[in-house]
Amino acid sequence: MKILERPSVNEIRAAIARIDADERYHYPPALVQINAPLALEQVAMSAKVQALAWVLGIKPPRPGPKRKGKS
């Protein structure tokens, strides 16, 4: 039986950064009636970022349009 390894703090931060770098995460929220695949992807990304941030005890990056000067 294989024992699962816990991800390191750096791996969790990298996963959050990958989602934050995905442009779909920063699109305006999609409506399920209009673009269901995008809406579901946005919800999944948001939930994953919030869960990973909670594990680290940090504030998650906000979805939505990125502001100039912010990364």
Beta strands, then each sheet from edge to edge (+ up, - down):
end
